[in-house]
Amino acid sequence: MIRTFIAVELPHDMTEAIRTIQQEMDFKGLKLVEPDLVHLTMKFLGDIPESQVEPISQALAGIDCPPFPAMIAGVGVFPKPAYMKVIWLGARGEFEHLHGEVERTLKEFRFKKDRGKFTAHATLARVRHLDEPTKEHLAQVLTGLQDVDLGEFTVEHITVKKSTLTPRGPIYETLKKIPL
């Protein structure tokens, strides 16, 4: 079994900007995502047999979503500012349509459907524990980053990724790159 997900990768030229943003929020109690691993998850598949990668990839090759322009901008939190668990970069573009197509296409594989409304985002950090002064300081930093703009790119493909969890963080490997 391999741990997998479907992703939209960010352009490599955004990596340095992500690193700069993360330097502003490098607080004890936050687990930052390595800048070159930051991506938009379209669907987390979980553990699947390796033999399923090819049929899943073939099915995803048939999704009805042409390449589209996208913008990465703004920093926000889940679930809410008073109770931060995830800090993310916002994404604008046809991601909701793409996510819907991924869900529709993978229905035959009986993956659990994502609950709630899909919100396109790229996780920058996970909040472990923050004391109140640090939480207030972080909130001020995040307010200053609300209008950050990393730029535009064209989403031309999705990837099937393998995730291997290690004590030093996840290792992602691209199993399939599927053009839109």
MARVOVEX-492094 format. One line per 2 residues: their letters; for each residue x, y, z of C-alpha. Coordinates in nm, 4 decimals. Layout:
N
a) X:Y:Z | ...
# end
This chain:
180
mi) 0.0000:0.0000:0.0000 | 0.1188:0.3508:-0.0740
rt) -0.0080:0.6814:0.0638 | -0.1235:0.8998:-0.2255
fi) -0.2935:1.2226:-0.3230 | -0.3830:1.4223:-0.6335
av) -0.2155:1.7626:-0.6543 | -0.1562:2.0753:-0.8536
el) 0.2087:2.1675:-0.8172 | 0.3115:2.5303:-0.7864
ph) 0.5725:2.6714:-1.0269 | 0.9279:2.6457:-0.8951
dm) 0.9714:3.0226:-0.9265 | 0.7254:3.0636:-0.6355
te) 0.9439:2.8601:-0.3994 | 1.1635:3.1534:-0.2935
ai) 0.8608:3.3754:-0.2275 | 0.7099:3.0969:-0.0145
rt) 1.0363:3.0685:0.1788 | 1.0335:3.4458:0.2406
iq) 0.6738:3.4347:0.3663 | 0.7528:3.1441:0.5959
qe) 1.0506:3.3284:0.7440 | 0.8048:3.5891:0.8734
md) 0.6038:3.3210:1.0515 | 0.8821:3.1029:1.1878
fk) 0.7421:3.0739:1.5406 | 0.7971:2.7982:1.7914
gl) 0.4806:2.5894:1.7852 | 0.4396:2.5974:1.4059
kl) 0.5436:2.3186:1.1706 | 0.6359:2.4812:0.8397
ve) 0.5957:2.2878:0.5147 | 0.9185:2.2725:0.3138
pd) 0.8765:2.5443:0.0462 | 0.9473:2.3072:-0.2409
lv) 0.6748:2.0702:-0.1143 | 0.3974:2.3326:-0.1000
hl) 0.1168:2.2333:-0.3416 | -0.2614:2.2388:-0.3823
tm) -0.4235:1.9090:-0.2884 | -0.7163:1.8230:-0.5119
kf) -0.7909:1.4989:-0.3294 | -0.6217:1.2892:-0.0639
lg) -0.6580:0.9235:-0.1594 | -0.4920:0.7683:0.1435
di) -0.3377:0.4219:0.1273 | -0.3996:0.2436:-0.2017
pe) -0.2478:-0.0663:-0.3611 | 0.0325:0.0336:-0.5960
sq) -0.1501:-0.1564:-0.8708 | -0.4292:0.1083:-0.8560
ve) -0.2038:0.3961:-0.9645 | -0.2309:0.3173:-1.3351
pi) -0.6113:0.2730:-1.3497 | -0.6601:0.5873:-1.1398
sq) -0.4244:0.7812:-1.3665 | -0.6030:0.6562:-1.6787
al) -0.9372:0.7641:-1.5333 | -0.7996:1.1076:-1.4403
ag) -0.6744:1.1509:-1.7983 | -1.0417:1.1719:-1.8979
id) -1.1467:1.4580:-1.6739 | -1.3269:1.7474:-1.8401
cp) -1.1123:2.0437:-1.7414 | -0.8984:2.2368:-1.9886
pf) -0.5808:2.4176:-1.8729 | -0.6709:2.7368:-1.6861
pa) -0.5054:3.0507:-1.5490 | -0.4546:3.0589:-1.1736
mi) -0.3339:3.3069:-0.9159 | -0.1665:3.2385:-0.5824
ag) -0.2319:3.5208:-0.3386 | -0.3231:3.5954:0.0190
vg) -0.2587:3.4097:0.3422 | -0.5360:3.2688:0.5577
vf) -0.6070:3.0138:0.8276 | -0.8304:2.7134:0.8930
pk) -1.0621:2.6782:1.0698 | -1.0755:3.0369:1.2025
pa) -0.8380:3.3120:1.3212 | -0.9197:3.2535:1.6878
ym) -0.8387:2.8827:1.6519 | -0.5643:2.8409:1.3897
kv) -0.4736:2.4876:1.2885 | -0.3537:2.5400:0.9290
iw) -0.1960:2.8466:0.7679 | -0.2343:2.8582:0.3916
lg) -0.1797:3.0448:0.0665 | -0.4948:3.1235:-0.1277
ar) -0.5529:3.0116:-0.4858 | -0.7869:3.1553:-0.7479
ge) -0.8862:2.9911:-1.0728 | -1.0999:2.6990:-1.1827
fe) -0.9880:2.4802:-0.8914 | -1.3419:2.4086:-0.7716
hl) -1.4324:2.2760:-1.1159 | -1.1103:2.0718:-1.1282
hg) -1.1790:1.9308:-0.7819 | -1.5346:1.8407:-0.8864
ev) -1.4026:1.6615:-1.1939 | -1.1478:1.4696:-0.9858
er) -1.4246:1.3673:-0.7434 | -1.6562:1.2646:-1.0296
tl) -1.3853:1.0681:-1.2067 | -1.2689:0.8835:-0.8963
ke) -1.6238:0.7929:-0.7876 | -1.5893:0.4520:-0.9528
fr) -1.2934:0.3757:-0.7233 | -1.5153:0.4332:-0.4181
fk) -1.2938:0.6858:-0.2415 | -1.4631:0.8723:0.0370
kd) -1.6046:1.1982:-0.1026 | -1.4552:1.5141:0.0481
rg) -1.6871:1.6680:0.3042 | -1.7808:2.0329:0.2990
kf) -1.7076:2.2999:0.0431 | -1.3748:2.2694:-0.1349
ta) -1.1415:2.5635:-0.0741 | -0.8346:2.5740:-0.2969
ha) -0.5292:2.6410:-0.0841 | -0.1655:2.5498:-0.0372
tl) -0.0685:2.4665:0.3203 | 0.2247:2.6711:0.4500
ar) 0.2269:2.5561:0.8126 | 0.0413:2.3520:1.0712
vr) -0.0167:2.4918:1.4169 | 0.0905:2.2614:1.6985
hl) 0.0743:2.4798:2.0081 | 0.1064:2.8554:2.0505
de) 0.0986:3.0476:2.3747 | -0.1250:3.3571:2.3781
pt) 0.1492:3.6195:2.3164 | 0.2845:3.4170:2.0236
ke) -0.0661:3.3652:1.8851 | -0.1270:3.7413:1.8953
hl) 0.2085:3.8133:1.7301 | 0.1386:3.5542:1.4594
aq) -0.2071:3.7040:1.3974 | -0.0413:4.0437:1.3353
vl) 0.2096:3.8871:1.0956 | -0.0688:3.7071:0.9080
tg) -0.2710:4.0295:0.8822 | 0.0316:4.1868:0.7142
lq) 0.0459:3.8956:0.4678 | -0.3236:3.8990:0.3692
dv) -0.2538:4.0763:0.0411 | 0.0673:3.8975:-0.0541
dl) 0.0723:3.8094:-0.4256 | 0.2900:3.5278:-0.5589
ge) 0.1703:3.5702:-0.9142 | -0.0091:3.3811:-1.1856
ft) 0.0516:3.0595:-1.3715 | -0.1366:2.8222:-1.5982
ve) -0.2554:2.4941:-1.4493 | -0.1719:2.2524:-1.7289
hi) -0.1577:1.9223:-1.5417 | -0.2335:1.7397:-1.2199
tv) -0.0080:1.4868:-1.0525 | -0.0606:1.1643:-0.8656
kk) 0.1792:1.1890:-0.5718 | 0.3144:0.9307:-0.3317
st) 0.3726:1.0530:0.0228 | 0.6137:0.8773:0.2534
lt) 0.6055:1.0024:0.6096 | 0.9401:1.0226:0.7878
pr) 1.0454:1.1699:1.1242 | 1.2048:1.4599:0.9299
gp) 0.8886:1.5304:0.7296 | 0.7127:1.3863:0.4268
iy) 0.8852:1.2842:0.1069 | 0.6727:1.3347:-0.2037
et) 0.7280:1.1468:-0.5268 | 0.5441:1.2116:-0.8522
lk) 0.3979:0.8850:-0.9787 | 0.2041:1.0259:-1.2747
ki) 0.1755:1.3646:-1.4406 | -0.1598:1.3992:-1.6181
pl) -0.2127:1.6825:-1.8682 | -0.5444:1.8709:-1.8596
# end
